[in-house]
């Protein structure tokens, strides 16, 4: 299968033209891509779509090394743009640099880390089964651009009544025990699903922090005075916090923070060498019901309030924890106080993806991968394109680019190789700068696994 026939058909011409225009010229706005998505010999493709599997007779992941992934994604912040090093080797916050880099209406920071603690997969005729245990931690902060400007430099020259909203924060950490099943229904169609039982660890959820103020010109011509300020919002968390933001003893409560989630997907070969797939991921919830689960609320007002921005001297402190001092000052100013104790439910960030690929001679795969995430009312779409070269059944090399909000160039490279029964994969993705200090996005993937299977006529994942 997979022979490039003489003479290009119209569909080939349109697809390849579209692919190279995207790769070289067109700066679409989206979020995340991954070079590993179209590596057919990789077992971990199932994380993108449970219908995408490599049907090895037996696959065993090395505990805690089967799959490790870490990702940083933000559309405005880098070390070199945020911090200035002075002659005395102290650090200053570069407020103009931060605001200048902010693109769009919102500033967003997203951090994720995941590790596979246990992963086993096996094939039985047209059926493929997987069981596994993983741990996940993720955080997302979203600030409106106007809120970020106010937080860093106060009202500036603007006067009058203003309302700042759309500011959200989420942090969650949980373990996941999952069972996955995929089946080839016929020569063209494969379907798959993954059911996950979740054990929550830690959670913070701020749905919308609002600030309303009325700025009046000052008498002496300095910064405007905030004649009235009102802060409103709520925060749900199971961290053992009191009203002074003092953290008590962290404890683990098994079977008190439980949830469930479902992933479903399909893969369809609608034409020779052409494949279309779709998946819905993370359709689920977590019930946070341990004794530390609380809701904090704020409805605080100030009169004749002078605020000129964050005190940048926090960064110059030689002693003390400046980050903790900064967070505590924001918490105290916001006026959060415990209003209720008890269980609450949080919906997981739902994701979906659509993929289209064209494979030539089983060795060359051109792919388009559109992904999107809905997280605390923030919609983050993405588009990744990739080329994967698979010269033999034991090695594949992939190159990709991701078009993201504020960044049209996010390069990635991924390799997977097999040495006897051991398969190793390693990749870096979404790199958008030559120097580490200038990067705003980055992703690292690593895994080490054992594979035991019989020889087949081909190595493409669809041959089963």
N, C-alpha and C positions, 0 to 999 in steps of 0.2 A: 504494500500500500504506500501511497505518498510519493508518486513519481511526478515530477514537474513536466507537464506535457508541452510540446512545442506549440508556440502561439498562445498569447495571453487571452483568456476569456474576459468579457466585460467585467464580471464580478471580481476577478483577480486584479484587474487594472484599477478599479475603483477602490478596493480595499488597500492595496499597496500604496496608491497615491495618497489616500487619507492617512495611512500610517506614517509615511515619511513627512507629510506636511505637519502633522502633530509633533513628530519627533524633532524636527528642525526649526519650525517657524512659528507655530501658532501658540500664543501664551494663554491657554485656557485657565480658568479659575477653579481650583479644586484642592483636595487635601492630601491624600496618602496613596501611594502605590507600593507594590512589593515585587522585587525581581524574581522571587521564588514561585510566584503563582503558576507559571506555565512550565516548570521543571517536572516533566512527566514521570521521572524515575524517583521523585521525592515522595516519601510517605506522608510528610507533614502538610501536603497540599490540602488535606482534609480540613485544615483550620479555615481555609477560605470558603470551602464548599464541601459538605459531608458526602456529596456524590463524587467528588474527586478523590480517588484513592489509587495507590499502586497495589495491585492484587498479589502481593507476596504470599506464599503459603503460610509463613509465620514471620511476624515482625515484633521484636522486643526492644523497647527503649531502655537505655542504661539509666537507672534511677538518678533523678536530679540533673542529668545531662542529656536527656532525650530531646528536649527543646527548650532553649532559653532565648527570650526576646526582650529587648528594651527599646523604648521609643521616646523621643522628645519631639514635640511638634508645637510650634507657635508662630504667629504671623507678624511679630514685631520686635522681639527681644533677642539680643545677642550680647555677649560679654563686652565686646569692644564698643558697641553702641551705647551700653548702659553705664559703663564705668570709665572714669578718667583717673590715671595714675599720676600723682603730682611729683614734684621734685623730691619731696621728703619721703617718697615711697608710701604715701597714704593714698586712700581711694576716695574719690568724689563721685556722687551720683550725677550722671550726665542727663539731666531732664530734657533739654532740647533734642539730644540724640535719640532718646526713647520715643518722644512724640513724633519726631520726623520719620521714624521707621514704621509707625503705625499705619496700616493700610485698611481701608474700608471703615465701616461703622463700629466694629468691635475689635478689641484686642483679646487674643485667646492664647492660653498656654495649656498644653495637654501633655501629661506624662503617663507612661504605661510600662509595666514590667510583668512578665509571665514566665513561669517555669513549669515544665512537665516533671512531676515527681514519679510518675509511673505511666507506662504506655505500652499496651500489647494489642496487636492486630493479627487476624488470621482469616484465611479464605476457605470457603467450602462451596465448590461449584460456582454458581453465579452470585453467591452471597459473600459479603465481606463484613467482618465484625471487628470492633475495637472497644477496649475498655481503658480507662485512664484516670489518673488523679493529678490535678494541677493546682497551682496557687497563682492568684492574680492581684495586682495592686494598680490602681489608676487614679489620676487626679485631673480635674479640668477647672480652670479659672477663666471666666469671661467677664470683661469690663467694657462698657460702652466707651467709645473714644473720648467723649466729653467727660465721662466719669474719671477716666485715667488722667486726663489733663487737669481736672480739679484736684484729684488726689495728689498729683505731683507738684502743682504750682499754685493751688488755690484758684479763686475766680478770675485771676488775671485782671485785664482791663474791663471785662464784661460786667455790666450792671443790670439790675432788673430781676424779675422772678424767673427761676429756672428749675426744671425737674430732671433729675438724673436717675434713670432706672435701667433695667436689663442687666444688672450685675449679679453674677451667679458663681457659685463655688460648689464643687463636688469632689469628694474623696471616698474611695471604697476599696476594701481589701477583703477577699474571700477565697476559700478553697472550693474546688469543684470536682466531684466524682461523676464521671460520665460514661455512657454507653452509646456507641455509634453503630449504625447498620446501613449498609449500602447494597443495592442489588441491580444487576443488569437485567432489565425487563425484556429487551430485544436487541437486535444488532445495533440500533442507534441510540436508545434511551437508557439512561441510568438515573436512579433516584437514591437519595440518602437522607438520613436524619440522625440527630444526636440529642439525647436527653441528658440533662445535667441536674444533679442534686447539689445545692449550694450550702455551704456553711460560712456565714458571715463572720468576719473578724472585726473590722473597724469601719466607721462610716461618718461622714460629715456632709450635710446637704443644706445649702443656702439657696432657695429657689429664686429670690429676687430682693436685692437690697436697694432701697430707694432713698434718695436724698432730695429734698426740696429746700431751696434757699432764695432769699431776696437780698441782693447785693446793692448797697447804696454807695455813692461816691464819698470818699473820706474828705474831711474838711481841709486837711493839710496837703491833699493831692497825692498821698501815698496809695497803697493797695486799697481797693474797696472794702468796706466793712460789711460783714454778713449780719444784717439787721435781724434776720430770723432764719433759723436753720431747723429742719425737722428730718429725723432719720427713722425709717420704718423698715422692718424686715423680720425674718425668722430664721432660725438655724436648728436643724435636727441633727443629733449626734449621739453616739453611744460611747464616746470618750468620757471618762469620769472627771468632768469639769465642774467647778463651782462658778459663782458669779464673778469672781476675781480672776478667772481664767487659770486657776491653779489646777494642775493635773494630779489626780489621785493615782492609786495603784492600778496599773493595767492588768486586767484579768481576762482569761479566756473562758467563755461559757459555752461548752458544747451543747448542741441541740437547742439553743435558745435563739439563735439568729439563723433561721433556715429559709431556703427558697428553692426555686426550680426554674429551669430555662430550657428552651428548645431551639435547635438549629435544623433547618430543612433546606434541601437543595436538589437541583436536577441538572443533568448534562445531556445534551442532544446533538448528535452528529447529523445536521440537516443536509449535508452534502459531502461528497468525498473530500476529506482533509479539512473540512470546516466543522467547528464546534461552537455551540452556544451553551452557556450555562447561566444559572441564576440561583441565588441563595438568600434566605432570611436568617439572620443570626441574632442570638441573645434575646430571644423573645421570652422574657421572664421577669422575676421579681425576687426581692429579699424582704423578709419580715424581721425587723430589728426589735427583739423583745427581751434583751437581757436587762438586768437591774440598773444598768447605767444609761439606758435609753432616755433621752430628755429632749425637750423643745425649749429653746431660748428665743425670746422675742424682744424687739426693741421698738419703742414709740417715744423717742426722746426729742425734746426741743431745746434749742439754745437761743438766747437773745444777745445782740451786740457781740458777735463772735468774730474774732480776728483769726483768719487762717491764711497762711501764705504758702502752703505746700508742705511736703514731707521734710522733716529736719534732716538734711544730708549729713549732719555731723554723726549720725548713727554709724556710718561707714568708717569714720575716722577713730572710733573708739579702740584703744589698744587693749583694754580689759573689758570683760563683760560680754554678754551675748546680745549683740546689737539687733539680730534678727528677732529674738524673742521680745526685746524691748519695743521694737517697731510694731510687731503684731499686737502686743498687749496695749499699746497706745491707741491703735485703731479700734481694738475691741472695746476699750474703756470709753472712747469717744462715741462709738456707736451705741453704747448703753445697753448691751444685751444682758438679760436677766432670765433666770429659769422660770418658765411659766407652767410647765407640765412635765410629768414623768410618766412614761408608759410606752408601749410598743407603737411602732409606725412602719409603714410599708413603703419601699422604694422600688420603682421600676428600673430595670437595667437599661443601659444605653443600647437601643435597638440598631442593628446594622443590616444593610443589604448590599449585594453586589451583582453586577451583570458582566459577563466576560464573553469575548468573541476572539477566536484564534484560527489561524490558518497554518497548517503544517505541511512542509515540503520534504519528501523523502525520509520521513521520520526523524530527521536531524535538525531541521530548521523550523522554528515555531515563532510566528509573529502574533503578538497578543495585545488586546485592548482590555483593560479592566477598570470598570467604573464602580466605585464604592461610595457609600454614604453612611453617616451616623447621625442619629437623633439623640441628643444628650441634654437633658434639662432645658428643653425648648430651643436648643441651638442646633441648627441643621448644618452639617459639615459634609459637603460632597467632595469627590476626588476623581481623578482620572489618571491611570497609569498605563504606559505603553512599554512593551518589552520585546526583546529578541533573545531566544534561547537556542543554544547550539548543543546538540546531544550527539557527539561523534560515535559513541558506543553505549552499551547497556550499563556501564559502570561510571560514567562521568557526564556531567552537564554543566554548562556555563551560561549564565544569563546576564543581560544588561538591560537596564530600565531607566525610565524617567517618569517623574510624577509632577503633574500640574496641580499646584495648590494655591490657596488664597494668599496673594502677596508674593508667591514664588512660582515662576514658570519653569525654573530649572532645578530639579531635585534628582540627582543621578544615583544609581544603585548598581551593584554588581553582586552576583550570587554564584556559588559553586557547590556542587554536591558530587562526591566521589565515593566509590566503594572499593574496599580492600579485603578480599575474601568475604567473610560474613559481616564485616564492619562497614557501616555507611556513615560518612562524616559530611555535614553541611555547614557552611559558613557564609555569611553575607553581610554587607553594609548597604543601607538604602537611604534615599532621600537626603543625600548630601548636597548642600546648596552653597558651599563656599570652599575656597582652597585652604583657609586657615580655620582652626578649631574655634578661635575666639570670635569669628564672624558668622559661624553657623547658627541657624535658627531651627533647623530640623535635622534629625539623624535617627537611624534605626540600626540595631545590630541583632543578628540571628545566629544561633549556634545550636548544633545537635550532634549526638553520637548514639548510634543504634546498631542492633544486630538484625540481619535479614537472612532468612533461610527459605529458599524457594527452588523449584525445579527449573530446568532450562526450558525456555519457550522459543517460538519462532521469531518473536520480536520483543522489544523492550518497552514499547509504548504502553502507557497505563490503560489504554482502551482495549488491549488485547486480553480479554478474559470473558 
